[in-house]
Amino acid sequence: MTAAAPPLSEPVLILGGGLMGLAVAHQLARRGVAVLVLSRRRSEAAGFVAAGMLAPHAEGIGGALLALGQASLARIPAWVAEIEADSDLSCGLRPCGIVVPFTTATERDAYPTAAWGTALDRAALEREIPGIGPRWRAGLLFEQDGQIDNRRRLMRALERACVQRGVRFEEGSEVLELITAPGVAAVAPDQDLAHQPFAGSAYTQGKDSPSGLAPESVGAAGPSPTVRPAATGAAAPMAVAGPATGSSPGSNQGPDPGTAPPARLPQLEAVRLRRADGRELVLPCQTAVLAGGAWSAQLLPQLPVVPVKGQMLSLQGPIGALPRVVFGPGTYLVPREDGLLVVGATSEAEAGFAEGLTPCGQRQLEQGIAALLPAASGWPPMERWWGFRPCTPDEGPLLGPGLISGLWLATGHHRNGVLLAALSAELVARGISGEASPGDAEHLEAFRWDRF
Ligand SMILES: Cc1cc2nc3c(=O)[nH]c(=O)nc-3n(C[C@H](O)[C@H](O)[C@H](O)COP(=O)(O)OP(=O)(O)OC[C@H]3O[C@@H](n4cnc5c(N)ncnc54)[C@H](O)[C@@H]3O)c2cc1C
């Protein structure tokens, strides 16, 4: 059975206003879908933390993640053009290429993505990266990889583009709970969602009325007392991502009744949230996108997403001193157009959500700079910061419908979220608005939430 399409006037809720939330909101708004972004704290978003490398090849990833990364990389120029056109701001895209240095040619030739790069010997390495440290004897140049100035430009441009396209924001609003009604058929026994914390057949009344939000934006003043037929989602993403069956948001969430297994997914009815002033309210909704980054499992503990902390710093170098990104082991150097050198990053899975810089982490970066580009050790320091990557067991994202009918996932992008934002946002927006293509199905199938 296909889910009833929500009326066009009811907004899709975006749960989390970081990079993925903004990117999905923008793509939905471009398709004429009403969108409301619920954002707890924009400043904690990894979208403001990342180095902005667009590096499917330099990162040495493989399999379906490499295919997703390559497809997203190809989509980035057009995606950026859309954001820049809507915002009238530059995103700071630099297709400058990335060099990966190695201590031996053997190491270089064994790199998983070596076939996509140009092999460099020491002389060629010195030409690409003037001043590179003496220990590096070989390299791979990936001219197709690049960078985008996410921290200073892309995030701001995306926010402005969303606003220009009519996206509404509730900044300082924390989503506390997803409220559901029971579904209609069966899922695997270990996914009996009726017993999970977010499930509930009763409507939880908050302390405030949803009418506190603009009524034209939030739709009805309360959830429908009727339980809508649940569309299957994660149980059959191939069907979800197949040719469009309707053009309204949420209308393409169900598999072909003839081919799909039955599923008992609870139906999303509302979210409970706490606004910036401390008041709680329940906001009805039929369609939402979970884009909570590293915090996603706090809302849905079934999701295998954990934080991996990363520390960063920046230096002010001479303009043009470093023509390409250098992706070394444990440290990378990302030169912005104005000479700012963004240096990353530690990878601290054991840190959990512990905030702040550590001497050990900062030392790692400083040692990395000295090894990769000794002259940069003398450049003036600018900023130091940290953030949390949303990591999954195979380091690939969780994309598409899942766990709850009406809920879409756009999370778990770990260390490639900037690279993947272009395509992930399109896949989710196309799926929700009923425009998915058979090509989308392959990606969504590869990155189902329950693939592990
Ligand atoms: C140090 C570092 C370096 C990186 N470098 C790169 C790179 O070079 N290239 C690359 O491609 N990627 C990189 N990344 C990865 C990239 O930044 C992330 O994959 C991407 O930002 C994830 O986007 P997101 O929207 O899922 O999460 P975020 O951008 O973190 O946004 C999540 C948002 O959700 C909000 N939120 C969470 N829970 C709730 C709730 N209950 N209610 C309301 N709001 C909520 C949070 O406040 C936050 O603002 C890096 C990440 C880090 C940390």
PDBQT file of the ligand as one rigid body, heavy atoms in Angstrom, charges set to zero:
ROOT
HETATM    1  C1  LIG A 501      37.315  17.588  11.989  1.00  0.00    +0.000 C 
HETATM    2  C2  LIG A 501      36.427  17.258  10.816  1.00  0.00    +0.000 A 
HETATM    3  C3  LIG A 501      36.928  17.363   9.529  1.00  0.00    +0.000 A 
HETATM    4  C4  LIG A 501      36.123  17.021   8.446  1.00  0.00    +0.000 A 
HETATM    5  N1  LIG A 501      36.625  17.187   7.176  1.00  0.00    +0.000 NA
HETATM    6  C5  LIG A 501      35.853  16.857   6.121  1.00  0.00    +0.000 A 
HETATM    7  C6  LIG A 501      36.346  17.029   4.801  1.00  0.00    +0.000 A 
HETATM    8  O1  LIG A 501      37.440  17.532   4.595  1.00  0.00    +0.000 OA
HETATM    9  N2  LIG A 501      35.557  16.643   3.767  1.00  0.00    +0.000 N 
HETATM   10  C7  LIG A 501      34.313  16.099   3.967  1.00  0.00    +0.000 A 
HETATM   11  O2  LIG A 501      33.666  15.746   3.000  1.00  0.00    +0.000 OA
HETATM   12  N3  LIG A 501      33.807  15.961   5.216  1.00  0.00    +0.000 NA
HETATM   13  C8  LIG A 501      34.542  16.305   6.287  1.00  0.00    +0.000 A 
HETATM   14  N4  LIG A 501      34.054  16.169   7.556  1.00  0.00    +0.000 N 
HETATM   15  C9  LIG A 501      32.751  15.519   7.726  1.00  0.00    +0.000 C 
HETATM   16  C10 LIG A 501      31.566  16.468   7.618  1.00  0.00    +0.000 C 
HETATM   17  O3  LIG A 501      31.801  17.640   8.328  1.00  0.00    +0.000 OA
HETATM   18  C11 LIG A 501      30.334  15.755   8.177  1.00  0.00    +0.000 C 
HETATM   19  O4  LIG A 501      30.169  14.485   7.584  1.00  0.00    +0.000 OA
HETATM   20  C12 LIG A 501      29.066  16.567   7.913  1.00  0.00    +0.000 C 
HETATM   21  O5  LIG A 501      29.192  17.870   8.411  1.00  0.00    +0.000 OA
HETATM   22  C13 LIG A 501      27.873  15.885   8.542  1.00  0.00    +0.000 C 
HETATM   23  O6  LIG A 501      26.769  16.706   8.341  1.00  0.00    +0.000 OA
HETATM   24  P1  LIG A 501      25.458  16.520   9.235  1.00  0.00    +0.000 P 
HETATM   25  O7  LIG A 501      24.488  17.528   8.810  1.00  0.00    +0.000 OA
HETATM   26  O8  LIG A 501      25.094  15.084   9.235  1.00  0.00    +0.000 OA
HETATM   27  O9  LIG A 501      25.987  16.821  10.712  1.00  0.00    +0.000 OA
HETATM   28  P2  LIG A 501      26.296  18.233  11.331  1.00  0.00    +0.000 P 
HETATM   29  O10 LIG A 501      26.857  19.158  10.305  1.00  0.00    +0.000 OA
HETATM   30  O11 LIG A 501      27.125  17.963  12.541  1.00  0.00    +0.000 OA
HETATM   31  O12 LIG A 501      24.879  18.795  11.772  1.00  0.00    +0.000 OA
HETATM   32  C14 LIG A 501      24.070  18.138  12.705  1.00  0.00    +0.000 C 
HETATM   33  C15 LIG A 501      23.189  19.188  13.357  1.00  0.00    +0.000 C 
HETATM   34  O13 LIG A 501      22.091  18.519  13.950  1.00  0.00    +0.000 OA
HETATM   35  C16 LIG A 501      21.760  19.210  15.119  1.00  0.00    +0.000 C 
HETATM   36  N5  LIG A 501      21.038  18.303  16.001  1.00  0.00    +0.000 N 
HETATM   37  C17 LIG A 501      21.461  17.142  16.525  1.00  0.00    +0.000 A 
HETATM   38  N6  LIG A 501      20.530  16.581  17.281  1.00  0.00    +0.000 NA
HETATM   39  C18 LIG A 501      19.466  17.417  17.243  1.00  0.00    +0.000 A 
HETATM   40  C19 LIG A 501      18.171  17.381  17.827  1.00  0.00    +0.000 A 
HETATM   41  N7  LIG A 501      17.789  16.376  18.617  1.00  0.00    +0.000 N 
HETATM   42  N8  LIG A 501      17.334  18.400  17.564  1.00  0.00    +0.000 NA
HETATM   43  C20 LIG A 501      17.697  19.421  16.767  1.00  0.00    +0.000 A 
HETATM   44  N9  LIG A 501      18.915  19.503  16.185  1.00  0.00    +0.000 NA
HETATM   45  C21 LIG A 501      19.777  18.512  16.420  1.00  0.00    +0.000 A 
HETATM   46  C22 LIG A 501      23.083  19.642  15.706  1.00  0.00    +0.000 C 
HETATM   47  O14 LIG A 501      22.912  20.745  16.564  1.00  0.00    +0.000 OA
HETATM   48  C23 LIG A 501      23.871  19.991  14.452  1.00  0.00    +0.000 C 
HETATM   49  O15 LIG A 501      23.806  21.372  14.191  1.00  0.00    +0.000 OA
HETATM   50  C24 LIG A 501      34.810  16.539   8.654  1.00  0.00    +0.000 A 
HETATM   51  C25 LIG A 501      34.295  16.477   9.949  1.00  0.00    +0.000 A 
HETATM   52  C26 LIG A 501      35.087  16.843  11.025  1.00  0.00    +0.000 A 
HETATM   53  C27 LIG A 501      34.514  16.788  12.404  1.00  0.00    +0.000 C 
ENDROOT
TORSDOF 0
